[in-house]
Each structure stands twice: as structure tokens, then as C-alpha cells.
């Protein structure tokens, strides 16, 4: 059975821009499940973002907004002492995947929306617990924020998130989003970076045709 591996980070701006394309792809290919692997864009970053770093991110965000039309809100970046540490948000996605795998993408998208569109600080445990609980409950797995945060803060989730980062490095993934088609033990790259949905479908079809001809 074929599976699409979505290697990404919820605080990656191009992954945010890619969300409509991924949603369209899922609607067009509902028989192909999508599993998320969190890649770790900037994990364990403790240094507060300075003016230069903030400007670099805003420049990237502007590029994504121009390419996709999606709106951005920079409120989180403007907060004094904000550290662009993506590990907590990645761990929230892993927590959802552990508790109810089908809720991992809804939680991923909820964090993206909160950070990029609403300007919320998704490095904070309480914010992630609220977002995670709401998205999981809406997806059919009822949980409250306290229950989500309890699992999120566990050593097991910290280790599992680190394992995703290690797997990403093992696969030599250098950019997000990356989409890989997994068939048995065979892994085929669909895209390393943003691509519109028609291009993704074309590449997937080429991989299927290639296997059929082999």
C-alpha cells in the first residue's frame, strides 16, 4: 500500500503556504494516506530573535504571501524575547500522532493557522495544549488541554520528536516541505519544496507509471 510521507515543520512558512496544495492533493487522492514526519526547522533554539533575524523571517514570509496569497500576521515575531524554537510545536504534532494518528495533520494545520495567520506564540505549552485539544476533539478524539499537555510534556514525546528529527537527517532531507511516496521499503521523492497541486499529481503519476513499467 502506498503512503505519502509529509516531512515538514508547523513553523515553516513554506509549509504553511503548501497547506492548500496538500489539502487539494488529499481530496484528489483520498485512497492514499498521508503520514507526517516533523523535520525540525529550528529545534531547541533558545536565543531570542533579534531585529536582523526578525527581518529575515519577514522577508521569507513576504515571499510565501506573494506566491500563495495567504495572509501573515507578525505579532508573535514582534514580542520581546521571542525565541523561534520549533521543537515544542513539532512535539505537539507528534503528541497528536501518538494519541490518535488521524488527528496529527489537523493539529499541524491548527498550529500553522495560529502562528502565521493569527500571530499567536506557538512556542508556549499552554497555547499548544489549547490548539492541540481543540483540533483533536474536532477531529473526533475528545481530549482537554490539560490532558494534551500532560502527554506533550512527557519524556516519551520529547524522545519521539527527537527521533523524527533524526529520521529526517538520516533521509538527508534539507528543506521543507518534502513529500515522499512510500511503497513497501521503497521511498521516492515527490517534491523537496513548494509545488502546486497539478505538479504533484503529475509527479505521482510518473512514479506510478515507472513502477508499472518496471
Buried (B, 14 or more C-beta within 10 A) or exposed (E): EBBBBBBBBBBBBBBBBBBBBBEBBBEEBEEBBBBBBBBBBBBEBEEEBEEEBBEEBBEBBEBBBEEBEBEBBEEBBEEEEBEBBBBBBBBBBBBBBBBBEEBBBBBBBBBBBBBBEEBBBBBEBEBBBBBBBBBBBEBEBEBBBEBBBBBBBBEEBBEBBBEBBEBBEEBEBEBBBBBBBBEEEEEBEBBBEBBBBEEBBEBBEEBBEEEEEE
